């Protein structure tokens, strides 16, 4: 019965997002005719669609900051990735326009398609050509003073509950080559509210907690030691993740659940 209710909530979540999108679509479509000129407005519409749809489904967000952030600087935002809610979490916490690098399959989604054809960056991760083009586009945006969100793990963990996996190097090479800071971000509990796309476990209302670390400056790094920057960010995020979720992982019934699902 509980699982049924969670699956019904998942459907309501997607319906809610779609309803908000439909209401705003005529204006979004108008803006999309000139994405360069209307970049900030399109990003603002994406924010309203994602936050508005989530709110209708009873999903809200709470953000804590390690220090004050100057959002007017171009930055590489590096969050962990466990849920479709991660995109909304980023649009909620970042008050300025930015672009996502995301999987090319989002071009097939009726809501995300228009954003990934205008302001965001689709990538087919198994394609070196697609990855190179995405890297180039991200570089261009940063050089034009815009921030880019890159999920450094590259995917959502297949296991439940999810862990933080090894990072890919692209985010850190872009930051180093453009001398812009990296902002590590931990989305603490989106996986518990809405794991991945919710197909297996459904979803439920709740408050997604997000922690934003202080920006890490990159002036002391170059292409030769970008891996050191990657390790610093990984260690910071991984330690925080373990600390915030240890109570769940250490409960006997959840340890048994983890073992059953992973092995």
N, C-alpha and C positions, 0 to 999 in steps of 0.2 A: 504493500500500500504506500509506504514511504517513497519507494523508488518510482512508483507511478506518479505521485504528486510532483516529484522532482523532474520527471520527464515532461509533465504538463507545464511546469514552470519554464523549462527550457524552451518549449514551443512559444510560450507567452513572451519570453524575452526576445526571441527573434521577430515575432509579430510586432512587438512594441517598437523595436528599432526600425522595422520596415514602415510602420505607420508614420513615425516622425520623418523618415526619409521621404515618403510619398508627399507629405505636406510641404516639405522644403524643396522637393525635386525641381519644380519649375525654375526657381531662383538659382539652384545649383547648376542646372543645365545651362542657363543663361550665362553664368559666370565661367563655365567650362569652355565657352567658345573662345575665351582669351585667357588661358591659365597663367601666363606670365604676368599680365597686368593684374589679374584678380587672385593671385596666389594667396594673399592673406585672407581674403574673403572666403575662398574655398576652404581653407584650413579652419576658419571660424565655423563654417557650416558643418564640416566634419565633426567638430567638437560638439555642436548642438545636437547632431544626430545621435552620436554615441552616448553622450551624457543623458540626453533626454530619453532615449530608448531604455537605457539602464534604469533610470529613475522610475519610469512607468512599471518596470518589472521588480521594483523594490531593491535594486542594487545601487549602493552609494559608495563614496570613496573618502578616505581620510589619509592625509599626507603629513609626514613629519620630515623635518629637514635637519641635517647635521649642522649646517650653517646657511647664512643668507646667500642666495644665488642671483647673480646679475644675468637675467634671462636675455638681455639685449646682445650678449656676446654669442657668436656662433659656437656651438659645442657639439660633441658627439655624445648622445645619451645612450647609455648601455644598461638596459634592464634585463632581468631574468625573464624566462618565458614559460608559462604553465597554463595559460588560459586565453580564450578569445577576449576576456575582459582586460587583458593587458593593454590592448590598443586604447580602450576607453580610459584606463588609468593614466596613460601618458597624455592623452588629450586633456584630461582633467587637471593634471599637475602643472603642465607647461603652458603659461599664459601667452606665449608668442607663437607665430606660425612655424611649423617645422615639417619635415618629410620623413616618412617611414621607408625603410627597405624591408620588403616583405615578399613572401613566396608568390610566384606568378599565378598560382591558382586563384588568388584573390581577384584576378581580373574576371573570373567567372561568377563571382558573387554579385548579385544585383545591387547591393548597397555599396560595397567597397570598389566596384569596378570603376566608377567615374572618378574616384579619388586617385586610384592607381594609374589611371590614364592621364591625369593632369598634374598633381603635385607630389604623389608618392612614387616609389621606385620598385617596380616588380623585378624579381630575379628568379631564374630557374637555377637552383643551387648546384645541380649536377652538370650544368653547362658552363664551361670555362669562358665561353664568349659572352654569355648572359651575365656572368659574375663580373667580368671585366667591364662591360658596359655599365652595370650598376655601380661599380667602383668609380668609374669616370663621372657618372652623373652625380654621385654623392660628393665627389671632389668639387665639381662645379658649383653645387649648392652652397657648400661651406665657403668656398672662395667668394661667393656673392653675399656672404654674411648670414646665411641661414643655418639652422641646426638640423641635424639628422639623427633619427632614432635607428639604432641597429641592435637587434637581439644577438649578442655575441655567441650564444650557444647554437644558433642557426636553426633550432627546432624545439618542439615541446617533447619532453621526456616521455617515452612510451610507458614507463612504469608508474605505478601509483603507490604511495605519494611520490611526486617527482623530486628529483635531485638536481643540483646544478652541475652541468657537465662541462667538459673542456671547451674552451672558447676557440673561435676562429679568429684569424689575425686581422681581417679586413678593417674592422672598426678602429683598431689601434694604429694601423698604417695610415689611414686617412687622417686621424688626429695628429699624428707625428708630422706628416708631410705638410700639413696646413698650420701647424703650431696652434692648435685649438685644444681646449681642455676636454677631458673625458669625465662624464658624470655617471658614476655607478648608481644604479637604482635597484632596490629589492622590492618586488611586489610580493608581500608576505603570504597572503592567504587566498589569493584568487583561485588557486587550485582546489581549495576546500569548498568554495562557493560554486565554481563552474570549471571543472577540470577539462582542459583541452576544448573541444567543441561541445562537450556535454552529452555526446551520443550514448555513452555507456552508463554514465552516472547521473545524468540530468543536472539540475542546478537548483538553487534556492535563494531567496532574498538574503541580503547581508551587507556588511560594510567591508569593502576591500581596503586593507591597510597597506600603505606604500611608504617606504623610507628612502629619502634622497640623500646620498652622501655628498660631501664637499667635492667640488670639481678638482680634478687632478691635473695640474699644469703639465705641459709636454715639452717645454723649452729645453729640458735636459735630456731628451730622447731623440733618436734619429732612426733611420731604417735598420741600422746595425743592432740597436738594443730595444726595438719596439716590443720584442718578446718580454723584456723586463717589465714594461708598462702593463702588458697583458697579464702577467703574473700578479702584479700589485693589485690590479682591479679584481682578478679572480679570487685571490686570497681574501680580500676585503669583503666581497659579496658572499663567498662561500662560508666564511666564519659567521657572518651575520645571519645567514640562512639557517645554519645549524643551531645557533643560539635561539632564534625565534621559534623554531619548530621542534626543539628537543623534547618538549613536553609531550608532543604527539608521537614522536618516534620512539620514545621510551615507555609508552604505555604497553603492557604485555599483549593486549588484544590487537593493538595496531602493529606491533612487531610481527605477530603471527600473520596478520593480513598482508603485510609487506612481503614476507617470505613466500606466502602462497601465490601472490600475484607476480613476483619477480622470478620465482623458481618453479 
